Amino acid sequence: MLGFERRQEALAHPAVFRRRLGIAVAVGLVLVGLSLALGTAGYMMLEDLGALDAFLNASMLLSGMGPLHNPSTTAGKVFAALFALYSGFAVLGIAGIIFAPVVHRVFHRFHIPEKDSEPD
């Protein structure tokens, strides 16, 4: 998707790097938005919370801070537990997607062979 260059290829032009980084950030933001929508919908349906309270709980779980609302239904408790587990993995995955172009560029720069200079 991002089309990283191989070890033997030259380092990508800065404009290509910026495009890759922009795509990675956009994908990360879409995943955050989808995760928040899923969490908000789950809290609204299973715990009968209003949209703002459901969004608050979903965003707190997704950010790793923990829920504000204690679920009262069995389905709500199961959802909160599964969403909390999902959130932990989602944050790591999204961070990996966003930082992949930067890490790749740094590692690629270390692997570019230096040109041998001939003695004068």
Number of C-alpha atoms within 10 A of each C-alpha: 6 13 8 17 13 10 14 10 12 13 18 14 8 9 9 14 18 14 13 20 19 14 17 22 18 14 15 21 14 13 16 19 13 12 20 22 15 15 24 22 19 21 27 18 13 18 21 16 17 14 13 11 16 25 21 19 24 28 22 17 23 24 16 13 10 14 18 13 14 11 18 11 12 11 15 19 16 13 18 25 14 11 21 21 13 14 23 14 13 19 18 10 14 19 14 14 17 20 15 17 23 14 12 14 16 12 12 19 14 11 15 13 11 7 6 6 6 5 4 3
